[in-house]
Each structure stands twice: as structure tokens, then as C-alpha cells.
Amino acid sequence: KDIVEKSEQKAKAEVELVETKESKEAVMLELEQLSNFNAELHQSCDFVIKNFELRQTARDEEVEALRQAKAILSGAKFEEFLQEA
């Protein structure tokens, strides 16, 4: 009777072991995917941070050019506009 019980326990333990290994593989795969996503995101953020000042300067120049164009189209004298700036 003990042999039968121990055999059943062993069989259940083996099933649990297989299920746990499968679960571990799935978790490891998910962790690898998350790690890859993190690396991609980090690279993207680094690019944005690295080029922030350059992009900000370009936007400021665009805004200034639009102000000048608006002033010219509104009939303002360009020389007066340059003196204000």
C-alpha cells in the first residue's frame, strides 16, 4: 500500500515538475521580451534626450521666423522688428 501511495506521489510530483518547468520557460521568454523592449525604449529615450537642445533651438528659430513673417505680412517694418529683438 505504501508503494502505491509513494508511486502516486511521485507521479504527481513529476507532473508538477513538468508544469513548473514549462511555466519557468514561459516566464523566462517574457522576461527576455521585456528586456528587449526596455533596451529599445532606452535607446529611443537616449536619442530624444541627446537631441533635445538641438530640436529646441530649431523650434525657437522656427517660431522667430514665423513672428518675422507675421510682422512683414502685417505691414510692420522689418528694421523695427530687428531692433526689438
Contacts in CASP RR format, 6 or more apart in sequence:
PFRMAT RR
TARGET T0000
AUTHOR 0000-0000-0000
METHOD contacts of the structure
MODEL  1
KDIVEKSEQKAKAEVELVETKESKEAVMLELEQLSNFNAELHQSCDFVIK
NFELRQTARDEEVEALRQAKAILSGAKFEEFLQEA
64 85 0 8 1.000
67 81 0 8 1.000
68 78 0 8 1.000
68 81 0 8 1.000
71 78 0 8 1.000
71 81 0 8 1.000
72 78 0 8 1.000
72 81 0 8 1.000
END
